[in-house]
Amino acid sequence: MKADLAQRLAQAAEAYQAAVVIPHCARCSAPCCRLDKLVLDLEWRQVRVLWQVQAPRAEFDRELDAGQGPQEIRRAHGRYYVHQKPCPAYDAARPGCRIYDQPLKPAGCSDFPVYEDGGVIVADLRCEAVAVDSLRARLSEVIGPGKRLRQSADRDFPFLLEFSVRS
């Protein structure tokens, strides 16, 4: 039952993204792809393709460590983190993502700003498209009688709202 409820909540969050967030992206005043507020978590393959890196990974990593690589990229724990410069896949003229429907698209781009994490729905308020009351109403529809939706802000990151279910 619990797994079923978590799945239904995740589906409701995904439906909210599709109905509310994604349509807003084309007219957003602060596209997340500009990475001025957000950090993009990437795998080597994504970095290699998006930044058109020709060097082998070990050489690229040495350049990053020496401060000679792209300044917007930092590496840690086998991953790459990008911020403070627009994603190379962001097309400001459109505006939009050139890799939106491709496997190369980072998972974080698909999840942002509303996603399921360990049975909890997280909403990132840094996205101007998130309407908390509307999202809460959608999630409340799927939890059923005898349960209530609890909303709380993350202690370390207060712009992250967490929605969990309580009996």
ChimeraX commands (.cxc) that place a marker at each C-alpha (Angstrom):
marker #1 position 0.00,0.00,0.00 radius 0.5
marker #1 position 2.77,2.41,0.95 radius 0.5
marker #1 position 4.68,1.77,-2.29 radius 0.5
marker #1 position 1.46,2.26,-4.25 radius 0.5
marker #1 position 0.84,5.62,-2.55 radius 0.5
marker #1 position 4.43,6.74,-3.21 radius 0.5
marker #1 position 4.00,5.79,-6.86 radius 0.5
marker #1 position 0.71,7.68,-7.13 radius 0.5
marker #1 position 2.29,10.76,-5.52 radius 0.5
marker #1 position 5.23,10.57,-7.93 radius 0.5
marker #1 position 2.78,10.32,-10.84 radius 0.5
marker #1 position 0.83,13.31,-9.52 radius 0.5
marker #1 position 4.08,15.32,-9.27 radius 0.5
marker #1 position 4.98,14.31,-12.83 radius 0.5
marker #1 position 1.51,15.30,-14.05 radius 0.5
marker #1 position 1.88,18.67,-12.30 radius 0.5
marker #1 position 5.20,19.19,-14.06 radius 0.5
marker #1 position 3.63,18.40,-17.44 radius 0.5
marker #1 position 0.51,20.52,-16.94 radius 0.5
marker #1 position 1.90,23.53,-15.07 radius 0.5
marker #1 position 5.69,23.78,-15.09 radius 0.5
marker #1 position 6.68,22.74,-18.63 radius 0.5
marker #1 position 4.19,25.06,-20.38 radius 0.5
marker #1 position 5.60,27.93,-18.30 radius 0.5
marker #1 position 9.22,27.30,-19.39 radius 0.5
marker #1 position 8.85,29.09,-22.74 radius 0.5
marker #1 position 7.85,32.35,-21.00 radius 0.5
marker #1 position 9.96,32.01,-17.84 radius 0.5
marker #1 position 11.75,35.17,-16.72 radius 0.5
marker #1 position 14.58,33.15,-15.12 radius 0.5
marker #1 position 15.17,29.91,-17.08 radius 0.5
marker #1 position 16.87,27.33,-14.91 radius 0.5
marker #1 position 19.14,26.44,-17.85 radius 0.5
marker #1 position 21.02,29.69,-17.23 radius 0.5
marker #1 position 22.34,28.03,-14.05 radius 0.5
marker #1 position 22.59,31.28,-12.13 radius 0.5
marker #1 position 20.68,29.83,-9.14 radius 0.5
marker #1 position 21.00,26.12,-9.80 radius 0.5
marker #1 position 23.76,23.54,-10.05 radius 0.5
marker #1 position 23.65,20.94,-12.80 radius 0.5
marker #1 position 24.87,17.44,-11.89 radius 0.5
marker #1 position 26.42,15.69,-14.91 radius 0.5
marker #1 position 28.13,12.48,-15.91 radius 0.5
marker #1 position 31.36,12.49,-17.93 radius 0.5
marker #1 position 29.53,11.59,-21.18 radius 0.5
marker #1 position 27.29,14.64,-20.84 radius 0.5
marker #1 position 30.23,16.96,-20.14 radius 0.5
marker #1 position 32.19,15.51,-23.07 radius 0.5
marker #1 position 29.35,16.01,-25.54 radius 0.5
marker #1 position 27.90,19.31,-24.29 radius 0.5
marker #1 position 31.28,21.05,-23.92 radius 0.5
marker #1 position 32.72,19.25,-26.98 radius 0.5
marker #1 position 35.68,17.95,-25.01 radius 0.5
marker #1 position 38.20,16.16,-27.22 radius 0.5
marker #1 position 40.70,15.24,-24.47 radius 0.5
marker #1 position 40.49,11.97,-22.55 radius 0.5
marker #1 position 38.73,12.18,-19.19 radius 0.5
marker #1 position 41.92,11.94,-17.10 radius 0.5
marker #1 position 43.49,14.83,-19.01 radius 0.5
marker #1 position 40.30,16.91,-18.73 radius 0.5
marker #1 position 40.17,16.24,-14.97 radius 0.5
marker #1 position 43.82,17.34,-14.56 radius 0.5
marker #1 position 43.02,20.55,-16.44 radius 0.5
marker #1 position 40.01,21.19,-14.20 radius 0.5
marker #1 position 42.08,20.56,-11.09 radius 0.5
marker #1 position 44.73,23.00,-12.34 radius 0.5
marker #1 position 42.08,25.67,-13.01 radius 0.5
marker #1 position 42.57,25.46,-16.78 radius 0.5
marker #1 position 39.28,23.87,-17.75 radius 0.5
marker #1 position 35.87,25.52,-18.08 radius 0.5
marker #1 position 35.47,27.70,-14.99 radius 0.5
marker #1 position 31.82,26.77,-14.58 radius 0.5
marker #1 position 32.63,23.06,-14.08 radius 0.5
marker #1 position 33.72,21.53,-10.78 radius 0.5
marker #1 position 34.24,17.84,-10.20 radius 0.5
marker #1 position 33.65,15.73,-7.10 radius 0.5
marker #1 position 33.03,12.06,-6.39 radius 0.5
marker #1 position 33.20,11.08,-10.06 radius 0.5
marker #1 position 30.55,13.62,-11.09 radius 0.5
marker #1 position 30.70,17.09,-12.61 radius 0.5
marker #1 position 28.83,20.11,-11.27 radius 0.5
marker #1 position 28.11,23.13,-13.42 radius 0.5
marker #1 position 26.83,26.56,-12.38 radius 0.5
marker #1 position 27.11,30.29,-13.03 radius 0.5
marker #1 position 27.07,29.92,-16.82 radius 0.5
marker #1 position 24.23,28.76,-19.07 radius 0.5
marker #1 position 24.09,25.12,-20.01 radius 0.5
marker #1 position 25.53,24.68,-23.53 radius 0.5
marker #1 position 22.26,22.99,-24.54 radius 0.5
marker #1 position 20.26,26.11,-23.68 radius 0.5
marker #1 position 19.24,28.05,-26.78 radius 0.5
marker #1 position 18.48,31.62,-25.69 radius 0.5
marker #1 position 17.11,32.51,-29.14 radius 0.5
marker #1 position 14.30,29.92,-28.88 radius 0.5
marker #1 position 14.36,29.95,-25.74 radius 0.5
marker #1 position 14.65,26.32,-24.84 radius 0.5
marker #1 position 16.73,23.20,-24.57 radius 0.5
marker #1 position 18.28,21.68,-27.69 radius 0.5
marker #1 position 18.50,18.23,-26.05 radius 0.5
marker #1 position 15.13,18.22,-24.30 radius 0.5
marker #1 position 13.85,14.87,-25.61 radius 0.5
marker #1 position 17.23,13.14,-25.89 radius 0.5
marker #1 position 18.95,10.64,-23.58 radius 0.5
marker #1 position 21.76,13.16,-23.07 radius 0.5
marker #1 position 19.41,15.41,-21.07 radius 0.5
marker #1 position 20.45,15.37,-17.39 radius 0.5
marker #1 position 18.03,13.70,-14.99 radius 0.5
marker #1 position 17.97,16.83,-12.84 radius 0.5
marker #1 position 16.54,18.80,-15.74 radius 0.5
marker #1 position 13.62,16.40,-16.02 radius 0.5
marker #1 position 13.00,16.31,-12.28 radius 0.5
marker #1 position 13.25,20.02,-11.55 radius 0.5
marker #1 position 11.36,21.61,-9.83 radius 0.5
marker #1 position 8.93,18.96,-8.51 radius 0.5
marker #1 position 10.11,15.42,-7.88 radius 0.5
marker #1 position 9.75,12.38,-5.64 radius 0.5
marker #1 position 12.60,11.54,-3.27 radius 0.5
marker #1 position 12.26,8.61,-0.89 radius 0.5
marker #1 position 8.46,8.77,-0.74 radius 0.5
marker #1 position 8.45,12.53,-0.24 radius 0.5
marker #1 position 7.50,15.03,-2.93 radius 0.5
marker #1 position 9.94,17.93,-3.13 radius 0.5
marker #1 position 9.07,21.28,-4.71 radius 0.5
marker #1 position 11.86,23.76,-5.43 radius 0.5
marker #1 position 10.50,27.27,-4.99 radius 0.5
marker #1 position 13.34,28.79,-6.98 radius 0.5
marker #1 position 11.18,27.95,-10.01 radius 0.5
marker #1 position 8.63,30.69,-10.59 radius 0.5
marker #1 position 6.16,28.19,-12.07 radius 0.5
marker #1 position 5.62,26.33,-8.80 radius 0.5
marker #1 position 2.29,27.30,-7.26 radius 0.5
marker #1 position 2.27,25.68,-3.83 radius 0.5
marker #1 position -1.51,25.72,-3.34 radius 0.5
marker #1 position -2.12,24.14,-6.74 radius 0.5
marker #1 position 0.52,21.46,-6.17 radius 0.5
marker #1 position -0.81,20.69,-2.68 radius 0.5
marker #1 position -4.33,20.31,-4.11 radius 0.5
marker #1 position -3.11,17.86,-6.78 radius 0.5
marker #1 position -1.20,15.78,-4.25 radius 0.5
marker #1 position -4.12,15.82,-1.79 radius 0.5
marker #1 position -6.37,14.29,-4.45 radius 0.5
marker #1 position -4.30,11.09,-4.55 radius 0.5
marker #1 position -3.69,10.38,-0.86 radius 0.5
marker #1 position -7.18,9.19,-0.05 radius 0.5
marker #1 position -9.31,9.41,3.10 radius 0.5
marker #1 position -7.79,9.05,6.54 radius 0.5
marker #1 position -4.50,10.58,5.49 radius 0.5
marker #1 position -3.26,14.15,5.40 radius 0.5
marker #1 position -0.57,15.89,3.45 radius 0.5
marker #1 position 2.16,17.45,5.59 radius 0.5
marker #1 position 4.14,20.35,4.16 radius 0.5
marker #1 position 7.49,21.46,5.56 radius 0.5
marker #1 position 10.50,23.46,4.45 radius 0.5
marker #1 position 13.92,21.83,4.38 radius 0.5
marker #1 position 15.98,23.08,7.33 radius 0.5
marker #1 position 19.16,23.65,5.30 radius 0.5
marker #1 position 17.50,24.75,2.08 radius 0.5
marker #1 position 14.26,26.58,2.92 radius 0.5
marker #1 position 13.41,27.04,-0.77 radius 0.5
marker #1 position 12.79,23.27,-0.90 radius 0.5
marker #1 position 9.32,22.31,0.29 radius 0.5
marker #1 position 8.68,18.71,1.22 radius 0.5
marker #1 position 5.25,17.08,1.05 radius 0.5
marker #1 position 4.79,13.86,2.99 radius 0.5
marker #1 position 1.77,11.79,3.93 radius 0.5
marker #1 position 0.63,11.26,7.52 radius 0.5
marker #1 position -2.12,8.95,8.76 radius 0.5
marker link #1:1,2 radius 0.2
marker link #1:2,3 radius 0.2
marker link #1:3,4 radius 0.2
marker link #1:4,5 radius 0.2
marker link #1:5,6 radius 0.2
marker link #1:6,7 radius 0.2
marker link #1:7,8 radius 0.2
marker link #1:8,9 radius 0.2
marker link #1:9,10 radius 0.2
marker link #1:10,11 radius 0.2
marker link #1:11,12 radius 0.2
marker link #1:12,13 radius 0.2
marker link #1:13,14 radius 0.2
marker link #1:14,15 radius 0.2
marker link #1:15,16 radius 0.2
marker link #1:16,17 radius 0.2
marker link #1:17,18 radius 0.2
marker link #1:18,19 radius 0.2
marker link #1:19,20 radius 0.2
marker link #1:20,21 radius 0.2
marker link #1:21,22 radius 0.2
marker link #1:22,23 radius 0.2
marker link #1:23,24 radius 0.2
marker link #1:24,25 radius 0.2
marker link #1:25,26 radius 0.2
marker link #1:26,27 radius 0.2
marker link #1:27,28 radius 0.2
marker link #1:28,29 radius 0.2
marker link #1:29,30 radius 0.2
marker link #1:30,31 radius 0.2
marker link #1:31,32 radius 0.2
marker link #1:32,33 radius 0.2
marker link #1:33,34 radius 0.2
marker link #1:34,35 radius 0.2
marker link #1:35,36 radius 0.2
marker link #1:36,37 radius 0.2
marker link #1:37,38 radius 0.2
marker link #1:38,39 radius 0.2
marker link #1:39,40 radius 0.2
marker link #1:40,41 radius 0.2
marker link #1:41,42 radius 0.2
marker link #1:42,43 radius 0.2
marker link #1:43,44 radius 0.2
marker link #1:44,45 radius 0.2
marker link #1:45,46 radius 0.2
marker link #1:46,47 radius 0.2
marker link #1:47,48 radius 0.2
marker link #1:48,49 radius 0.2
marker link #1:49,50 radius 0.2
marker link #1:50,51 radius 0.2
marker link #1:51,52 radius 0.2
marker link #1:52,53 radius 0.2
marker link #1:53,54 radius 0.2
marker link #1:54,55 radius 0.2
marker link #1:55,56 radius 0.2
marker link #1:56,57 radius 0.2
marker link #1:57,58 radius 0.2
marker link #1:58,59 radius 0.2
marker link #1:59,60 radius 0.2
marker link #1:60,61 radius 0.2
marker link #1:61,62 radius 0.2
marker link #1:62,63 radius 0.2
marker link #1:63,64 radius 0.2
marker link #1:64,65 radius 0.2
marker link #1:65,66 radius 0.2
marker link #1:66,67 radius 0.2
marker link #1:67,68 radius 0.2
marker link #1:68,69 radius 0.2
marker link #1:69,70 radius 0.2
marker link #1:70,71 radius 0.2
marker link #1:71,72 radius 0.2
marker link #1:72,73 radius 0.2
marker link #1:73,74 radius 0.2
marker link #1:74,75 radius 0.2
marker link #1:75,76 radius 0.2
marker link #1:76,77 radius 0.2
marker link #1:77,78 radius 0.2
marker link #1:78,79 radius 0.2
marker link #1:79,80 radius 0.2
marker link #1:80,81 radius 0.2
marker link #1:81,82 radius 0.2
marker link #1:82,83 radius 0.2
marker link #1:83,84 radius 0.2
marker link #1:84,85 radius 0.2
marker link #1:85,86 radius 0.2
marker link #1:86,87 radius 0.2
marker link #1:87,88 radius 0.2
marker link #1:88,89 radius 0.2
marker link #1:89,90 radius 0.2
marker link #1:90,91 radius 0.2
marker link #1:91,92 radius 0.2
marker link #1:92,93 radius 0.2
marker link #1:93,94 radius 0.2
marker link #1:94,95 radius 0.2
marker link #1:95,96 radius 0.2
marker link #1:96,97 radius 0.2
marker link #1:97,98 radius 0.2
marker link #1:98,99 radius 0.2
marker link #1:99,100 radius 0.2
marker link #1:100,101 radius 0.2
marker link #1:101,102 radius 0.2
marker link #1:102,103 radius 0.2
marker link #1:103,104 radius 0.2
marker link #1:104,105 radius 0.2
marker link #1:105,106 radius 0.2
marker link #1:106,107 radius 0.2
marker link #1:107,108 radius 0.2
marker link #1:108,109 radius 0.2
marker link #1:109,110 radius 0.2
marker link #1:110,111 radius 0.2
marker link #1:111,112 radius 0.2
marker link #1:112,113 radius 0.2
marker link #1:113,114 radius 0.2
marker link #1:114,115 radius 0.2
marker link #1:115,116 radius 0.2
marker link #1:116,117 radius 0.2
marker link #1:117,118 radius 0.2
marker link #1:118,119 radius 0.2
marker link #1:119,120 radius 0.2
marker link #1:120,121 radius 0.2
marker link #1:121,122 radius 0.2
marker link #1:122,123 radius 0.2
marker link #1:123,124 radius 0.2
marker link #1:124,125 radius 0.2
marker link #1:125,126 radius 0.2
marker link #1:126,127 radius 0.2
marker link #1:127,128 radius 0.2
marker link #1:128,129 radius 0.2
marker link #1:129,130 radius 0.2
marker link #1:130,131 radius 0.2
marker link #1:131,132 radius 0.2
marker link #1:132,133 radius 0.2
marker link #1:133,134 radius 0.2
marker link #1:134,135 radius 0.2
marker link #1:135,136 radius 0.2
marker link #1:136,137 radius 0.2
marker link #1:137,138 radius 0.2
marker link #1:138,139 radius 0.2
marker link #1:139,140 radius 0.2
marker link #1:140,141 radius 0.2
marker link #1:141,142 radius 0.2
marker link #1:142,143 radius 0.2
marker link #1:143,144 radius 0.2
marker link #1:144,145 radius 0.2
marker link #1:145,146 radius 0.2
marker link #1:146,147 radius 0.2
marker link #1:147,148 radius 0.2
marker link #1:148,149 radius 0.2
marker link #1:149,150 radius 0.2
marker link #1:150,151 radius 0.2
marker link #1:151,152 radius 0.2
marker link #1:152,153 radius 0.2
marker link #1:153,154 radius 0.2
marker link #1:154,155 radius 0.2
marker link #1:155,156 radius 0.2
marker link #1:156,157 radius 0.2
marker link #1:157,158 radius 0.2
marker link #1:158,159 radius 0.2
marker link #1:159,160 radius 0.2
marker link #1:160,161 radius 0.2
marker link #1:161,162 radius 0.2
marker link #1:162,163 radius 0.2
marker link #1:163,164 radius 0.2
marker link #1:164,165 radius 0.2
marker link #1:165,166 radius 0.2
marker link #1:166,167 radius 0.2
view
